[in-house]
Structure formats: C-alpha cells, structure tokens
C-alpha cells in the first residue's frame, strides 16, 4: 500500500490533483472560517485578523506553482473550478440554514445560524472578488514569466500576489460594505478603505512569507 502511494507521488498528474484539491479546500475553508477574528501580539503589536487568512495562505503558493509548471490555461481552469465549487457550497449552506430544526438537534438556531448564515451580499462579494483577483493574479504572473524569461520566481510571485490581493481586498470590501448611492446599507468610501488597508498589509506580509513555499511547491510539483 505504501509502495503504491509512493509511486503515485511520482506522477505529475497525481501531484497536480493533490494541489488542486488542497486549493479548493483552502478556498472553502477561508470562507467558512472567515467570521472569526483572532488577535495575536507580535513584538508588542496587537494584530487582529480573520482566521480565514490561514487556509487562504495556501492558495498563494499553490496557484503560483501550477502556473509555473502547467501554464496560464491550467491555472484559469483551477480558478474557475474554485469559483463553481464556492458557489455550490454557498447555495447548499444557504439551504441548510433555511431548513427548520428538528426537536432533537445537536445544535440550535442560536448556535448554527450565526456561523453559517452569511448574507447574500457577502456571498456574492466573496465570489466576485475571488474570481477577479485570482484571474488577474494568473495573468500578471504569466506576463511577468514571459517578460523575465522564466527567471526571478520570487519577484513574479510577489508582484502577481500583490496585484491579486489588492483587487481581492478592495473589490470584496466595497461590494460587501459600501453604501452604493444610498440603495444598500453600508459605509462611505473613506471608512471602507480604512477597513480594507489592515487586511491588505497583512496579505502583503503573508505573500512575502510565502516566497520559500513557492520555490518548494514548484520544485515538488515539477519533480525537480
């Protein structure tokens, strides 16, 4: 059994399928876990962040590794798969919240619903931001790879991630929280920006930390 599994890991197809599976799982988990805000102190500085950033970290180097080894088209395929799966999970979750509770349920409405009942606006904002940001990330990475002739992986990874995460953060924050001409509840643009900036800076820091993982992922996926 162990020998067969070892042989499987030598297959590029198996390694790619594993990376895609982890990518999809990380996308789902980042949305499911995103409602919890954690607080940690680093060098005396209090940092508050959504725990959804923890699984989201894995999407950085996985997407870059797939783009480096398989190219832009395969990367776009993975991203659209993630979008469709995220939409499916959102619909199933919404239906689950709407269904009535049985008399003997392990969890009651006050325990289950606050965790899984994200508003429709939040769900739509999350899906649009994810698709827009990751497709842009893949495009920037691909163009830089052509311009730099496949060199400077660390630079290509970070620049594409910075671009993608900037789009992801501001698209999501404005779609989810901006008061569009008084038609939807929310905040003015200046306040939305103040909400977005701390998350954006944290994502930039994660992208820099992500750099050695990109090299390791590319080497493992490419069998080098």
Secondary structure by P-SEA (a helix, b strand, c coil): caaaaaaaaacaaaaaaaaaaaaaaaaaaaaaaccbbbbbbcccbbbbbbaaaaaaaaaaaaaaaaaacccaaaaaaaaaaaaaaaaaaaaaaaaaaacccccccccccccccccccccaaaaaaaaaaaaaaaaaaaaaaaaaaaaacccaaaaaaaaaaaaaaaaaaaaaaaacccccccccccccaaaaaaacaaaaaaaaaaaaaaaaaaaaaaaaaacc
